[in-house]
Amino acid sequence: MVTAVLLRLSVVAALVGLSVQQKDPLKDFCRRFGHQTALVDHKLYIDGGLINYNPIPQNPLNYTNTNLLYADLNVDNQGMPNEYNNLTKPASVPSVAGGILWPDTVNKYFYLYGGEFQGSPEGFTMWQYDAIYDKWASLPPDVTQSGIQRASFGAGAVQQQTGMAFWYGGWLNNATVPSFGPPQVALSNLLTYNMLKNTWTNTTGPDSIGRAEGVMVYIPASDGGMLVYFGGVQQAYNNGTWTGVPMSQIFLYDIANAKWYTQTATGNVPDMRRRFCAGATWAQDQSSYNIYLYGGASMPPNTVGFDDIYILSLPSFTWIKWYPTEPGQGYPHHSLSCTVVDGAQMLVMGGTFPNSTDCDVPGVFAFHNMDLGKQNSDNAKWALFSPNKTGYKVPGEITAEIGGTALGGATLRAPKAGYDYRDLGTYFQRTYQPASARTPTRAIPTSTGPATHSPSTKPKHIGAIAGGAAAGGILLLALLALLLVCLKKRRARRAAAATPPPPHAEMYHGPQSPHAPQYYPPPQAPVQLPDSYPPSELPAAAGYGYASPPPGAVHKASPSLDKPPYTGSPSPHGASPPPQHMQAGPSPPTWGYGQSPPGPSPPGVSPGYGGQGGGAPGVSPGYGGQGGAPPYDYGRQGQYAQPQPGYFPVPQGSPTGPGYLPGR
């Protein structure tokens, strides 16, 4: 009798476990956001962040992505790179949002730094992934790591010529640092990590003002390269208040001279924004460095966000609006990643859409491709990805502003009003060309191919025959039950497929895609939540991070599935508050990566906004960066996590995605 009961309980437990694992990050894909990416050997690795499963009405939660996936840029999937889920990621490796993957493209590693946990944070450990042998390793801390803490939603980039990685700003809060009290603190420091020696340097930023959620890219200008940072939010006084960073304010770090500068940009300056992504490329003669920006979340009172492309051209420091050029419906989204490939294309992946409830083209796993030089037969900005396109040509919209041709020769080589610092004029007359290429510090196979398991992997132990037989019996029963469930779902899908969809709606950003047709319902009018709608906050004991300002389109509580996301005026809780106007006062203190702020906020000053939440995306290196984002709730660590109100719209609506133009 007892044996029978135990057997039944085992079957139930097995079925529950299988039901949790049924969700496949590719087969059931709907949306991805808040992730980190790294490009090594034409393979784009995707780690962390949050994922929504398809169909959303049956899966209305945000799930932590605990998998390490990769997209092979040489394998086609309907005009985009094909994605795979066959790499290892032990449970001991953090699954965070708001961090960064720093790639060492010479030694075939990448390094995971920063990010927020969806539960209680762990102490900081540096993790390394071996892209050749599909193996993770925690690195022993060097003495220079003392005082370095995990920050989130900063901005980062990599200088591949020297193997140096950089991170500027970001947040310290109780989702990144154990026992860190409110309010959260935006950092003003620049971290430098030597990927070859596993050593750290912590230096000051351009000033003592903490910043987060902007982007930083690397360009090979001056004697040793330069870092370019812009956008996001800033925290002048560490009391929880914040303001946007004007997009005309550009911060530059000269690596060889270890010195910061600022420069005012002009032209068609974008609105202030955060949680956007950007990447850099340059003309063949390096007469212009062009940074392409896409999307992002907006600042109050605008709570919709952006669906646009701007280009910051250096050294003229000219902003150029590239897309859209005509009025029409847009699909603003944020918390996405940008990866420049061979200087010619930029893969835009993921993001979440505040005013749309659709999935993000699940057939190609939320990939969109920007042709930076419009080198395609349609002369289009958005195009199908081509793995053989390796050279950048300056598009006409840029040469019309700075002169020259598609190959370079820009005639406007300085800001029209002059440099704010004369040193910059000297630096931009030089280009960084190392005397010799960096060589690997370990043996590299002649053909790295897809990541493979390390040859030192030990075989699994074989259990006792009796135990194996019992487990096999339980597994067989569980599989039979699962088979019945799958057959039932399959019949339901066939029945649903037999019903023809409504006529095809206007496609997303252009004509109908040549890919398989999908139905995209027209957007619905937003529902304004009443002012009396009760706020809902997490209890302090829940262990979630004190969040920085979220996008405006949020819910205070999970709405019913028949309502679109709230896009009305922000409310006191759970939505972006208006920027706090700072009073003139003394210079704010500078908090290091290993320091905690003193005490709570002054009386009468709200710390950011009144909620607690999880994380958002980090920064992607390569040619450029991926915008960081302030914390907001993504759902708890692990599967079937209940999302918390007040920070992020719970996905809902149609299981299909926004209309799909080639490349979009």
C-alpha positions in Angstrom: 0.0 0.0 0.0 2.8 2.4 1.0 4.7 1.5 -2.1 1.7 2.2 -4.3 1.1 5.6 -2.7 4.8 6.5 -3.1 4.7 5.4 -6.7 1.7 7.7 -7.3 3.3 10.6 -5.6 6.5 10.0 -7.6 4.4 10.1 -10.8 2.7 13.3 -9.8 6.1 14.9 -8.9 7.5 13.8 -12.2 4.6 15.3 -14.1 4.9 18.6 -12.3 8.6 18.7 -13.0 8.0 17.9 -16.7 5.3 20.5 -16.9 7.7 23.2 -15.6 10.3 22.1 -18.2 7.8 22.0 -21.1 8.4 25.6 -22.0 11.1 25.7 -24.6 12.9 29.1 -25.0 12.8 28.6 -28.8 9.8 26.5 -29.7 7.5 28.5 -27.3 9.2 31.9 -27.8 7.3 35.1 -27.7 9.4 37.9 -26.4 12.9 38.5 -25.0 14.2 41.5 -23.1 16.7 42.5 -20.5 19.3 40.1 -21.9 23.1 40.3 -22.4 24.8 39.4 -25.7 28.4 38.8 -26.9 29.7 38.1 -30.4 32.5 35.5 -30.8 33.4 33.9 -34.1 30.1 34.9 -35.9 28.1 33.4 -33.0 25.9 35.7 -31.0 25.6 34.4 -27.4 22.5 35.4 -25.5 22.4 35.2 -21.7 20.0 36.1 -18.9 17.2 38.6 -19.2 13.5 37.7 -19.3 11.4 35.8 -21.7 7.6 35.5 -22.5 6.2 32.3 -23.9 3.7 31.9 -26.7 0.7 32.0 -26.5 0.7 34.9 -24.0 -2.9 34.4 -22.8 -1.9 31.0 -21.4 1.5 32.3 -20.3 1.0 35.8 -19.0 4.1 35.8 -16.8 7.7 37.0 -17.2 10.1 34.1 -16.9 13.8 34.3 -16.0 16.0 33.0 -18.8 18.3 30.5 -17.2 19.6 29.3 -20.5 22.7 30.3 -22.5 21.6 30.4 -26.2 23.5 31.3 -29.3 22.6 32.3 -32.9 24.9 31.1 -35.7 25.2 34.0 -38.1 26.2 31.7 -40.9 23.0 29.6 -40.6 20.0 31.1 -42.2 16.5 31.0 -40.7 14.0 32.9 -42.9 16.6 35.6 -43.6 17.9 35.9 -40.0 20.5 33.9 -38.0 19.3 30.6 -36.6 19.2 30.2 -32.9 20.1 27.2 -30.8 19.6 26.0 -27.2 22.2 23.3 -26.7 24.8 25.0 -24.5 25.5 24.4 -20.8 24.8 26.8 -18.0 25.1 25.4 -14.5 22.7 26.6 -11.8 25.6 28.2 -10.0 26.1 30.7 -12.8 24.0 33.8 -12.1 21.0 34.5 -14.4 20.7 38.2 -14.2 19.4 41.2 -16.1 21.2 44.4 -16.5 24.7 43.0 -16.7 27.2 42.7 -19.6 29.0 40.0 -21.5 32.6 41.2 -22.4 33.9 39.1 -25.3 37.6 38.3 -25.8 37.4 37.4 -29.5 41.0 36.4 -29.7 41.0 33.8 -26.9 37.3 32.8 -27.5 36.0 33.7 -24.0 33.4 36.0 -22.7 33.1 37.4 -19.2 29.9 38.0 -17.2 29.8 41.1 -15.0 27.1 42.9 -13.2 23.3 42.6 -13.4 20.4 42.2 -11.0 19.0 39.1 -9.4 15.3 38.5 -9.4 15.7 37.2 -5.8 18.3 37.8 -3.2 21.6 38.8 -4.7 24.8 36.8 -4.3 28.2 38.2 -3.5 30.2 39.3 -6.6 32.1 36.6 -8.5 33.6 37.0 -12.0 32.4 34.3 -14.4 34.2 33.3 -17.6 32.7 31.2 -20.4 34.9 29.2 -22.8 33.2 29.4 -26.2 35.4 26.5 -27.6 34.6 23.9 -25.0 31.3 25.2 -23.7 32.5 25.5 -20.2 31.9 28.0 -17.4 34.4 28.9 -14.7 34.3 31.2 -11.7 37.6 33.2 -11.6 39.6 33.5 -8.4 39.5 37.1 -7.2 42.7 39.1 -7.7 43.7 41.6 -5.0 42.6 44.4 -7.3 39.0 43.0 -7.1 38.8 44.1 -3.5 36.0 46.7 -3.2 34.5 45.9 -6.6 30.8 45.2 -6.4 28.2 44.1 -8.8 26.5 47.0 -10.5 23.6 47.0 -12.9 22.3 48.9 -15.9 25.6 50.8 -16.6 27.2 51.0 -20.0 30.1 49.1 -21.3 32.4 48.3 -24.2 35.5 46.4 -25.1 38.8 47.3 -26.7 39.8 44.1 -28.5 43.2 45.3 -29.5 44.4 45.2 -25.9 41.9 42.9 -24.2 40.5 45.7 -22.0 36.9 45.9 -21.0 35.1 49.0 -19.6 32.0 49.7 -17.5 30.7 53.2 -16.6 28.1 54.1 -14.0 25.1 51.8 -13.2 23.2 51.1 -10.0 24.0 49.7 -6.6 20.9 48.4 -4.9 19.6 45.4 -2.9 19.2 43.4 -6.1 22.9 43.7 -6.9 24.6 43.8 -3.5 23.5 41.7 -0.5 22.1 43.7 2.4 22.3 47.0 0.4 19.7 49.4 1.8 17.6 52.0 0.0 17.9 54.3 -1.8 19.8 52.9 -4.6 22.8 54.8 -5.8 23.9 55.6 -9.4 27.7 55.3 -9.7 30.0 57.8 -11.3 33.0 55.5 -11.6 34.7 53.9 -14.6 35.7 50.3 -14.2 38.4 48.8 -16.3 38.9 45.0 -16.4 41.9 43.4 -18.0 40.6 40.2 -19.5 44.1 38.8 -20.0 45.3 39.3 -16.4 42.0 39.2 -14.4 42.8 42.6 -12.8 40.6 45.6 -12.1 41.0 49.4 -12.1 38.5 51.7 -10.5 38.8 55.3 -11.6 36.6 58.4 -11.5 34.2 59.4 -14.3 33.8 62.7 -16.0 32.4 64.3 -12.8 30.9 63.2 -9.5 27.3 62.8 -10.9 26.1 59.2 -10.9 24.6 58.0 -14.2 22.9 54.8 -15.5 20.9 53.4 -18.4 22.8 55.1 -21.2 25.1 53.5 -23.8 28.9 53.5 -24.3 30.7 52.5 -27.5 34.3 52.2 -28.5 35.9 53.9 -31.5 39.5 53.6 -32.7 40.3 57.3 -32.6 43.2 59.1 -30.8 46.4 57.3 -29.6 44.7 54.4 -27.9 41.0 54.5 -28.8 38.1 56.4 -27.2 34.9 55.6 -25.3 31.8 57.6 -26.2 28.9 57.7 -23.7 25.5 59.4 -23.9 21.9 59.1 -22.8 20.2 57.6 -19.8 19.5 59.2 -16.5 21.6 60.9 -13.9 21.4 61.3 -10.1 23.1 64.5 -9.0 22.3 64.0 -5.3 22.2 60.5 -3.9 18.7 60.8 -2.5 16.7 58.8 -5.0 15.8 61.7 -7.4 16.9 61.6 -11.0 16.8 63.5 -14.3 17.4 62.6 -17.9 20.7 63.3 -19.6 20.3 65.6 -22.6 21.2 63.8 -25.8 23.3 66.8 -26.9 25.7 66.1 -24.0 28.4 63.6 -25.1 31.0 62.2 -22.8 34.3 61.0 -24.2 37.1 59.1 -22.5 40.6 59.1 -24.1 42.0 55.7 -23.2 45.7 56.4 -23.7 45.6 59.6 -21.7 43.0 58.4 -19.1 41.1 61.6 -19.4 37.4 62.5 -19.7 36.0 65.3 -21.9 32.5 66.5 -22.8 31.3 67.9 -26.1 28.0 69.5 -27.2 26.4 67.8 -30.2 24.1 69.7 -32.6 21.8 68.9 -35.5 18.6 66.9 -35.2 19.1 66.1 -31.5 17.0 63.1 -30.2 14.7 63.4 -27.2 16.1 62.2 -23.9 15.8 58.4 -23.5 17.0 55.3 -21.7 16.9 51.6 -22.2 17.9 52.0 -25.8 20.7 50.4 -27.7 23.4 51.6 -30.0 26.4 50.5 -32.0 29.3 52.2 -33.8 31.0 51.8 -37.2 33.2 54.0 -39.2 34.2 55.0 -42.7 37.1 53.1 -44.4 39.4 56.1 -44.0 38.1 56.8 -40.5 37.1 60.3 -41.5 33.8 59.7 -39.7 32.7 57.5 -36.8 29.0 56.9 -37.0 27.0 55.7 -34.0 23.5 54.3 -34.7 20.9 54.5 -32.0 17.6 52.7 -31.9 14.4 52.9 -29.8 14.3 53.2 -26.0 12.0 54.3 -23.2 11.1 57.9 -22.9 11.2 60.5 -20.1 8.0 61.9 -18.5 5.7 63.4 -19.5 6.1 61.3 -22.7 5.4 57.7 -21.6 5.2 55.9 -24.9 8.8 55.4 -25.9 10.6 55.5 -29.3 10.7 53.5 -32.5 13.3 55.5 -34.4 16.9 55.6 -35.5 19.3 58.4 -35.0 23.0 58.6 -36.0 25.6 60.6 -34.1 28.4 61.3 -36.5 31.9 62.1 -35.1 34.0 64.2 -35.1 31.5 66.7 -36.4 29.2 65.8 -33.4 26.2 66.0 -35.7 22.9 64.2 -34.9 21.0 62.9 -37.9 17.5 61.4 -37.9 17.6 58.3 -40.1 14.2 56.6 -39.5 11.3 57.1 -39.8 11.2 59.7 -42.6 7.4 59.6 -43.0 4.5 59.8 -40.5 2.8 56.6 -39.5 2.1 54.1 -36.8 5.2 53.0 -34.9 6.0 50.3 -32.4 8.1 51.8 -29.6 10.1 49.3 -27.6 13.0 49.2 -25.2 15.2 46.9 -23.2 16.7 45.4 -26.3 20.2 44.7 -27.6 22.2 46.0 -30.6 25.2 44.1 -32.1 27.2 45.4 -35.0 28.5 42.7 -37.3 31.6 43.3 -39.3 30.9 47.0 -39.3 28.1 46.7 -41.9 25.0 45.5 -40.2 23.5 45.8 -36.7 21.3 43.0 -35.3 18.6 44.5 -33.1 17.2 41.8 -30.8 14.2 41.7 -28.5 12.7 44.4 -26.4 9.3 44.9 -25.0 6.5 47.0 -26.6 4.6 49.2 -24.2 1.7 49.9 -26.6 1.5 46.5 -28.2 0.5 43.1 -26.9 1.9 41.0 -29.7 4.8 38.6 -29.8 8.0 39.8 -31.4 8.3 37.8 -34.7 8.8 34.5 -32.9 9.7 32.6 -36.1 13.0 34.5 -36.1 13.3 34.8 -32.3 12.9 38.6 -32.2 15.8 39.3 -34.6 15.7 42.5 -36.7 18.5 43.7 -38.9 19.7 47.2 -39.8 21.7 47.6 -42.9 24.0 50.5 -41.8 25.1 51.4 -45.3 21.9 50.4 -47.1 23.9 47.9 -49.2 20.9 46.0 -50.5 18.9 45.9 -53.7 16.1 47.9 -52.2 18.4 50.6 -50.7 16.6 49.9 -47.4 17.5 50.6 -43.9 15.9 47.4 -42.6 16.9 44.3 -44.6 17.5 40.6 -44.3 20.7 39.6 -42.7 23.7 38.7 -45.0 26.6 36.9 -43.3 28.9 37.8 -46.2 28.5 41.6 -45.9 31.7 42.8 -44.3 32.4 46.4 -45.4 30.7 49.6 -44.4 29.7 52.3 -46.8 28.6 55.7 -45.5 24.9 56.2 -46.4 23.8 59.4 -48.3 22.0 60.8 -45.3 25.3 61.1 -43.5 27.4 62.4 -46.4 24.7 65.0 -47.1 25.6 66.5 -43.6 29.4 65.9 -43.4 30.4 65.7 -47.0 32.5 63.0 -48.6 31.5 59.7 -50.3 30.4 56.3 -49.3 34.1 55.3 -48.8 34.9 58.3 -46.6 36.5 61.7 -47.2 34.3 63.6 -44.9 34.8 67.4 -45.2 33.2 68.4 -41.9 35.8 67.1 -39.4 34.9 69.2 -36.4 31.8 70.6 -34.7 30.4 73.7 -36.4 30.7 75.7 -33.2 34.1 74.3 -32.4 35.3 71.8 -29.8 34.5 72.5 -26.1 38.0 71.2 -25.3 40.8 71.9 -27.8 42.5 68.6 -27.0 39.7 66.8 -28.8 40.6 68.4 -32.1 44.1 66.9 -31.8 42.8 63.5 -30.7 40.4 63.2 -33.6 43.1 63.9 -36.1 44.7 60.6 -35.1 43.6 57.0 -35.5 44.5 54.1 -33.4 46.3 51.4 -35.3 48.2 48.9 -33.1 51.7 47.9 -34.4 50.7 44.2 -34.3 47.6 42.2 -33.8 46.9 40.6 -30.4 47.7 36.9 -30.3 45.9 34.2 -28.2 47.3 33.3 -24.8 46.1 29.7 -25.1 46.0 27.1 -27.8 43.1 27.7 -30.2 41.8 24.9 -32.5 42.2 25.6 -36.2 38.4 25.5 -36.5 36.5 26.5 -33.4 33.0 25.7 -34.8 30.0 25.5 -32.5 30.8 25.3 -28.8 31.6 21.7 -27.8 31.8 20.1 -24.4 35.2 19.9 -22.8 37.0 16.7 -23.5 37.7 16.5 -19.7 34.0 16.1 -18.9 33.5 13.1 -16.7 30.9 10.5 -17.5 27.8 10.3 -15.3 27.7 7.6 -12.6 25.5 4.6 -13.2 23.0 3.9 -10.5 22.0 0.6 -9.0 20.0 -1.7 -11.2 17.0 -1.8 -8.8 16.9 1.9 -8.4 17.3 2.4 -12.1 14.4 0.1 -12.8 12.1 1.9 -10.4 13.1 5.3 -11.8 12.6 3.9 -15.3 9.1 2.8 -14.4 8.2 6.1 -12.9 9.6 7.9 -15.9 7.6 5.7 -18.3 4.4 6.5 -16.5 5.2 10.2 -16.6 6.0 10.1 -20.2 2.8 8.3 -21.0 0.8 11.0 -19.1 2.8 13.7 -20.9 2.1 12.1 -24.2 -1.7 12.2 -23.5 -1.4 15.9 -22.6 0.6 16.7 -25.8 -1.9 14.9 -28.0 -4.8 16.8 -26.4 -2.9 20.2 -27.0 -2.1 19.2 -30.6 -5.8 18.5 -31.4 -6.7 21.9 -29.8 -4.1 23.6 -32.0 -5.3 21.9 -35.2 -8.9 23.0 -34.3 -7.7 26.6 -33.8 -5.7 26.5 -37.0 -8.8 25.5 -39.0 -10.3 28.9 -38.2 -9.1 31.4 -40.8 -7.6 34.6 -39.4 -9.0 38.1 -40.2 -7.5 39.9 -43.1 -3.9 40.9 -42.9 -3.2 44.2 -41.1 -0.7 46.8 -42.2 2.7 45.3 -41.8 5.2 46.5 -39.2 7.3 49.3 -40.7 6.7 48.6 -44.3 5.4 46.2 -46.9 4.4 42.6 -46.2 7.3 40.3 -45.4 8.2 37.5 -47.8 8.1 35.2 -44.9 5.2 33.1 -43.8 2.1 35.3 -43.3 1.0 36.1 -39.8 -2.1 37.9 -38.4 -1.3 41.1 -36.5 -4.3 42.7 -34.9 -4.6 46.5 -35.1 -3.6 48.3 -31.9 -6.3 49.1 -29.5 -7.0 52.3 -27.8 -5.2 52.5 -24.4 -7.1 52.1 -21.2 -6.7 54.9 -18.7 -6.5 53.6 -15.2 -8.5 55.8 -12.8 -6.6 58.0 -10.4 -8.1 56.1 -7.5 -6.6 52.9 -8.6 -4.9 51.5 -5.5 -1.1 51.3 -5.6 0.4 47.9 -5.0 4.0 47.5 -3.8 6.2 44.6 -2.8 6.8 44.1 0.9 10.3 45.0 2.0 11.0 41.4 2.9 10.4 40.2 -0.7 14.1 40.7 -1.5 13.6 42.7 -4.7 15.8 45.6 -5.7 14.8 49.1 -5.1 14.1 50.1 -8.7 14.9 53.2 -10.7 12.3 54.8 -12.8 10.5 52.4 -15.1 8.9 53.2 -18.5 5.7 55.1 -18.4 3.5 52.3 -19.8 3.1 50.1 -16.7 0.5 48.5 -14.6 0.0 48.8 -10.9 -1.4 45.3 -10.9 -1.8 42.5 -13.4 -4.7 43.6 -15.6 -7.2 41.3 -17.2 -6.1 39.9 -20.5 -8.8 41.7 -22.5 -7.2 45.1 -21.7 -4.2 46.6 -23.5 -1.3 48.0 -21.5 -1.9 51.2 -19.7 -0.3 54.1 -21.6 -1.9 57.0 -19.8 -0.5 59.5 -17.4 1.9 58.1 -14.8 0.6 57.6 -11.3 2.3 58.0 -8.0 3.3 54.4 -7.7 4.7 52.1 -10.3 5.1 54.6 -13.1 7.7 57.1 -14.1 7.5 60.2 -11.9 8.3 63.6 -13.3 12.0 64.5 -13.1 12.9 66.1 -9.8 14.3 69.6 -10.4 17.5 69.8 -8.4 18.2 72.7 -6.2 21.6 74.3 -6.3 23.9 72.9 -3.7 27.2 71.5 -2.8 28.9 68.9 -5.0 27.4 65.4 -4.4 29.5 62.7 -2.8 31.0 60.0 -5.1 30.2 56.4 -4.2 32.6 53.8 -5.1 31.7 50.3 -6.3 32.4 49.0 -2.8 30.6 51.7 -0.8 27.2 52.0 0.6 25.3 55.3 0.9 24.6 56.9 4.3 21.1 56.6 5.6 17.8 57.1 4.0 16.6 60.0 1.8 16.0 63.4 3.3 12.5 64.0 4.6 10.1 64.9 1.9 12.2 63.5 -1.0 10.9 60.4 -2.6 13.6 57.9 -3.4 13.1 57.5 -7.2 9.6 56.1 -7.1 7.9 54.1 -4.5 8.4 50.5 -5.7 10.7 47.6 -5.8 11.5 45.5 -8.8 13.9 43.4 -10.8 16.2 44.2 -13.6 16.7 45.1 -17.3 19.3 44.9 -20.0 23.0 45.5 -19.8 25.5 46.5 -22.4 26.8 44.6 -25.3 30.3 45.1 -26.5 31.8 44.6 -29.9 31.6 47.6 -32.1 29.2 49.2 -29.8 27.0 49.0 -26.8 23.6 48.0 -25.7 21.7 50.4 -23.6 21.3 49.7 -20.0 18.0 50.1 -18.1 16.7 50.9 -14.7 15.4 48.1 -12.6 11.8 47.0 -12.8 10.1 43.8 -12.0 10.6 41.0 -14.4 9.2 38.2 -12.3 11.1 36.1 -9.8 14.0 33.8 -10.3 13.1 30.6 -12.0 10.0 29.3 -13.8 6.4 30.2 -13.1 7.3 33.4 -11.2 4.5 35.7 -10.4 5.3 39.2 -11.8 5.0 42.0 -9.3 2.9 45.1 -10.0 4.1 48.6 -10.6 7.1 48.2 -12.8 6.4 46.4 -16.0 3.4 45.7 -18.2 2.3 42.1 -18.0 2.4 40.8 -21.6 -1.0 40.0 -23.0 -3.0 39.6 -26.2 -2.3 37.9 -29.4 0.3 35.1 -29.7 1.5 36.6 -33.0 4.0 39.4 -33.3 4.1 42.9 -34.8 4.1 43.0 -38.5 7.4 42.0 -40.1 9.3 43.9 -42.8 12.4 42.2 -44.1 14.9 42.8 -41.5 12.2 43.9 -38.9 
